[in-house]
């Protein structure tokens, strides 16, 4: 017979008198907890989990509680932190990195370093049974604490705890989740806080662990919920047991509580250590010195959470937190779409072909006409004269599938020339590399965004990805092929003997820069492109060598680096690119290790997507407009960069969901529904962030619906990722019957890829992608579509997607003059029925 009790653990604070002695236990078919009374109070004697039909006992069960208290508000001045050699870190990050200075100062304050206030460690002094719960109590001169424990009948691997603190004096209080069990470093199989760091070892260098999220910080760092993508700090032991602490929904901050941004309100702290620096997942509420932590005598505060203890890996427990506790999949049922994604592409097509809205500029460089879009953000040496192109694959793709004369005649030739002039052709160390992301038209030179340096991954991005995508559409472009060859050979020359690259080289001295970190980025992908276009074995051999180093040192250790110079390369969407890069290498080589590494990396990248707080229909006011909570929800959106320093700290996630198509493909490969739910949650129903006039979404969540603003090149990235997502869904839903070849990843913002350079297949028939303004009209915003055509067989295909969880019954209106074709007995008004998240392909025969 299963015994079920709920128990509340209370610690004995100083001066507490021991009360009645009695045994206390919780047990069901999965978990067994037993306390014994000691001179210090009730101690957790046994913590065991059912594994392989036997009870597995954790070696160091504890049951100790911690209360933090400060009579005055904790000091917000930074305190010393140290590198791996024990040397105090000064003047870091450098002054020019203005966007991350505030976050670094917050990170190095006593509250986040968990040195603020006084810590009172104690064990419960009394226990009583109440229904299916156990209730523990303790008190001292500061507070009375009650904790109620019970096993969860809905999730038998979970233990629910509700703690209540009543203040007996005035001051600042913080409750910690009790230490259920502790782990030693050599017992770690994996540990992490989603949105922050993961790993299997402790890192003493605070720059690497605290800022770059490489390894577990070797101190009890407390991080904020604003970039904790899923609220579930976890530790997975080498015995394959995972312990996580999951706060109840509503414990953390709501990023927009009512009528203004509250994204940075700090209500919940998360850590992988307790105050004593013992490895154990821990949460804190309230946070000392923060929201609701100041209490007067007699006031109370609650902390409710659950422990999840499972004989499973970290990913299973993490998904349990997201899917079961925070009900992430339910979000899709709330969404209401006002405009289709295809409609946005067509609107953005008008936006990017208009010289005024797209801020297009043509300039002369070395006797050649070059073209790009004005960039009004900060750039090294800029006098507000920077120009930039973003997604070359999307540019060539849209020109081709829409047969757009403006793009083909006045944009693509000058954008191509921009690329040719961007390459360094001076003999020497930098020959073949990119002169910089940006062109400064006043001084007639290329430059990097944040300093006079050159990154090897800049070769992969701004030479090889872009040139590779152009060559897919124009394979006979000899000048572009020469550019790609020069870039590939420079990347080869810069690759180390073990297969790694440096982060950057100084322009003047050619010496390596940013040497405190390694290049944990998919730099090797440039050589994948070189092999696919140039067909030379040396490039494939080098790509495999670089990928092997990357898998061993980056993927297997969850150590990543970003590509955004403004955030000093903290991990970002380059992690998502790594997954696609490894899959592309797998597609070429057939080597299983690259597929496995790609899946592992994609799982890591899911931890860059918000799954909290639970969206609702609550009405809120946003810039004077009433919105339902789900409309402005962060749930389903990913980071530009998160963690302790990244842009998600002040600005929240981004709307540019470059990972959506890749996640759909990962679902097709693994059948892991989290990938598909995340893809759809990011892509669908985001109208509150889309500028109604242009179809362009704001970049950051905090901007809501302000459009591209001074960054018009963002529209090309949005055209690229939406196309990648829709065609990935079409392939998935059709079981591969609708499939189009993919090109290369776009630079910088994520793993989406280009299309339209070669025919695909639609139900066994070769067909080329096609879009036209006005070809199809439909008043149902849940209908997304792409078209394709086979002119030899005289067949036009309408590839229709229902992006709703309800069956669709609607009518599409076709204007065949927009192709133009003359249909054979085809209706102008076509009734359509499509199952929830289904697909229908309509074939139109024409003369």
Rosetta blueprint (number, residue, H / E / L):
1 X L
2 X L
3 X L
4 X L
5 X L
6 X L
7 X L
8 X L
9 X L
10 X L
11 X L
12 X L
13 X L
14 X L
15 X L
16 X L
17 X L
18 X L
19 X L
20 X L
21 X L
22 X L
23 X L
24 X E
25 X E
26 X E
27 X E
28 X L
29 X L
30 X L
31 X E
32 X E
33 X E
34 X E
35 X E
36 X E
37 X E
38 X E
39 X L
40 X L
41 X E
42 X E
43 X E
44 X E
45 X E
46 X E
47 X E
48 X E
49 X E
50 X E
51 X E
52 X L
53 X L
54 X E
55 X E
56 X E
57 X E
58 X L
59 X L
60 X L
61 X E
62 X E
63 X E
64 X E
65 X E
66 X E
67 X E
68 X E
69 X E
70 X E
71 X L
72 X L
73 X L
74 X L
75 X L
76 X L
77 X L
78 X L
79 X L
80 X L
81 X L
82 X E
83 X L
84 X L
85 X L
86 X L
87 X L
88 X E
89 X L
90 X L
91 X L
92 X L
93 X L
94 X L
95 X L
96 X L
97 X L
98 X H
99 X H
100 X H
101 X H
102 X H
103 X H
104 X H
105 X H
106 X H
107 X H
108 X L
109 X L
110 X H
111 X H
112 X H
113 X H
114 X L
115 X L
116 X L
117 X L
118 X E
119 X E
120 X E
121 X E
122 X E
123 X L
124 X E
125 X L
126 X E
127 X E
128 X E
129 X E
130 X E
131 X L
132 X L
133 X E
134 X E
135 X E
136 X E
137 X E
138 X E
139 X E
140 X L
141 X L
142 X L
143 X E
144 X E
145 X E
146 X E
147 X E
148 X E
149 X E
150 X E
151 X E
152 X L
153 X L
154 X L
155 X L
156 X L
157 X L
158 X E
159 X E
160 X E
161 X E
162 X E
163 X E
164 X E
165 X E
166 X E
167 X E
168 X L
169 X L
170 X L
171 X E
172 X E
173 X E
174 X E
175 X E
176 X E
177 X L
178 X L
179 X E
180 X E
181 X E
182 X L
183 X E
184 X L
185 X H
186 X H
187 X H
188 X E
189 X E
190 X E
191 X E
192 X E
193 X L
194 X L
195 X L
196 X L
197 X L
198 X E
199 X E
200 X E
201 X E
202 X E
203 X E
204 X L
205 X L
206 X H
207 X H
208 X H
209 X H
210 X H
211 X H
212 X L
213 X L
214 X E
215 X E
216 X E
217 X E
218 X L
219 X L
220 X L
221 X L
222 X L
223 X E
224 X E
225 X H
226 X H
227 X H
228 X L
229 X L
230 X L
231 X L
232 X L
233 X E
234 X E
235 X E
236 X E
237 X E
238 X L
239 X L
240 X L
241 X L
242 X E
243 X E
244 X E
245 X E
246 X E
247 X E
248 X L
249 X L
250 X L
251 X L
252 X L
253 X L
254 X L
255 X L
256 X L
257 X L
258 X L
259 X L
260 X L
261 X L
262 X L
263 X L
264 X L
265 X L
266 X L
267 X L
268 X L
269 X E
270 X E
271 X E
272 X E
273 X E
274 X L
275 X L
276 X L
277 X L
278 X L
279 X E
280 X E
281 X E
282 X E
283 X E
284 X E
285 X E
286 X L
287 X L
288 X L
289 X L
290 X L
291 X L
292 X L
293 X L
294 X E
295 X E
296 X L
297 X L
298 X L
299 X L
300 X E
301 X E
302 X E
303 X E
304 X E
305 X E
306 X E
307 X E
308 X E
309 X E
310 X E
311 X L
312 X L
313 X L
314 X H
315 X H
316 X H
317 X H
318 X H
319 X H
320 X H
321 X H
322 X H
323 X H
324 X H
325 X H
326 X L
327 X L
328 X H
329 X H
330 X H
331 X H
332 X H
333 X H
334 X H
335 X L
336 X L
337 X L
338 X L
339 X L
340 X L
341 X H
342 X H
343 X H
344 X H
345 X H
346 X H
347 X H
348 X H
349 X H
350 X H
351 X H
352 X H
353 X H
354 X L
355 X H
356 X H
357 X H
358 X H
359 X L
360 X E
361 X E
362 X E
363 X E
364 X E
365 X E
366 X L
367 X L
368 X E
369 X E
370 X E
371 X E
372 X E
373 X E
374 X E
375 X E
376 X L
377 X L
378 X L
379 X L
380 X L
381 X L
382 X L
383 X L
384 X L
385 X L
386 X E
387 X E
388 X E
389 X L
390 X L
391 X L
392 X H
393 X H
394 X H
395 X H
396 X H
397 X H
398 X H
399 X H
400 X H
401 X H
402 X L
403 X L
404 X L
405 X H
406 X H
407 X H
408 X H
409 X H
410 X H
411 X H
412 X H
413 X H
414 X H
415 X H
416 X H
417 X H
418 X H
419 X H
420 X H
421 X H
422 X H
423 X E
424 X L
425 X L
426 X L
427 X L
428 X L
429 X L
430 X L
431 X L
432 X L
433 X L
434 X E
435 X L
436 X L
437 X L
438 X E
439 X E
440 X E
441 X L
442 X L
443 X L
444 X L
445 X E
446 X E
447 X E
448 X L
449 X L
450 X L
451 X L
452 X L
453 X E
454 X E
455 X L
456 X H
457 X H
458 X H
459 X H
460 X H
461 X H
462 X H
463 X H
464 X H
465 X H
466 X H
467 X H
468 X H
469 X H
470 X H
471 X H
472 X H
473 X H
474 X L
475 X L
476 X L
477 X L
478 X H
479 X H
480 X H
481 X H
482 X H
483 X H
484 X H
485 X H
486 X H
487 X H
488 X H
489 X H
490 X H
491 X H
492 X H
493 X H
494 X H
495 X L
496 X L
497 X L
498 X L
499 X L
500 X L
501 X L
502 X L
503 X L
504 X E
505 X E
506 X E
507 X L
508 X L
509 X L
510 X L
511 X L
512 X E
513 X E
514 X L
515 X L
516 X L
517 X L
518 X L
519 X L
520 X L
521 X L
522 X L
523 X L
524 X L
525 X H
526 X H
527 X H
528 X H
529 X H
530 X H
531 X H
532 X H
533 X H
534 X H
535 X L
536 X L
537 X H
538 X H
539 X H
540 X H
541 X H
542 X H
543 X H
544 X H
545 X H
546 X H
547 X H
548 X H
549 X H
550 X H
551 X H
552 X H
553 X H
554 X H
555 X H
556 X L
557 X L
558 X L
559 X L
560 X L
561 X L
562 X L
563 X L
564 X L
565 X H
566 X H
567 X H
568 X L
569 X L
570 X L
571 X L
572 X L
573 X L
574 X H
575 X H
576 X H
577 X H
578 X H
579 X H
580 X H
581 X H
582 X H
583 X H
584 X H
585 X H
586 X H
587 X H
588 X H
589 X H
590 X L
591 X L
592 X H
593 X H
594 X H
595 X H
596 X H
597 X H
598 X H
599 X H
600 X H
601 X H
602 X H
603 X H
604 X H
605 X H
606 X H
607 X L
608 X L
609 X E
610 X L
611 X L
612 X L
613 X L
614 X L
615 X L
616 X L
617 X L
618 X L
619 X E
620 X E
621 X E
622 X E
623 X L
624 X L
625 X E
626 X E
627 X E
628 X E
629 X H
630 X H
631 X H
632 X H
633 X L
634 X L
635 X L
636 X L
637 X L
638 X E
639 X L
640 X L
641 X L
642 X L
643 X L
644 X L
645 X L
646 X L
647 X L
648 X H
649 X H
650 X H
651 X H
652 X L
653 X L
654 X E
655 X L
656 X L
657 X L
658 X L
659 X L
660 X H
661 X H
662 X H
663 X H
664 X H
665 X H
666 X H
667 X H
668 X H
669 X H
670 X H
671 X L
672 X L
673 X H
674 X H
675 X H
676 X H
677 X H
678 X H
679 X H
680 X H
681 X H
682 X H
683 X H
684 X L
685 X L
686 X L
687 X H
688 X H
689 X H
690 X E
691 X L
692 X L
693 X L
694 X L
695 X L
696 X L
697 X E
698 X L
699 X L
700 X E
701 X H
702 X H
703 X H
704 X L
705 X L
706 X L
707 X L
708 X L
709 X L
710 X L
711 X L
712 X L
713 X L
714 X H
715 X H
716 X H
717 X H
718 X H
719 X H
720 X H
721 X H
722 X H
723 X H
724 X H
725 X H
726 X H
727 X H
728 X H
729 X H
730 X H
731 X H
732 X H
733 X H
734 X L
735 X L
736 X L
737 X L
738 X E
739 X E
740 X L
741 X L
742 X L
743 X L
744 X L
745 X E
746 X L
747 X L
748 X L
749 X L
750 X L
751 X L
752 X L
753 X E
754 X L
755 X L
756 X L
757 X L
758 X L
759 X L
760 X E
761 X E
762 X E
763 X L
764 X L
765 X E
766 X E
767 X E
768 X E
769 X E
770 X E
771 X L
772 X L
773 X L
774 X L
775 X L
776 X E
777 X E
778 X L
779 X L
780 X L
781 X L
782 X L
783 X E
784 X E
785 X E
786 X E
787 X E
788 X E
789 X E
790 X E
791 X L
792 X L
793 X L
794 X L
795 X E
796 X E
797 X E
798 X E
799 X E
800 X E
801 X E
802 X E
803 X L
804 X L
805 X L
806 X L
807 X L
808 X E
809 X E
810 X E
811 X E
812 X E
813 X E
814 X E
815 X L
816 X H
817 X H
818 X H
819 X L
820 X L
821 X L
822 X L
823 X E
824 X L
825 X L
826 X L
827 X L
828 X L
829 X E
830 X E
831 X E
832 X E
833 X E
834 X E
835 X L
836 X L
837 X L
838 X L
839 X E
840 X E
841 X E
842 X E
843 X E
844 X E
845 X E
846 X E
847 X L
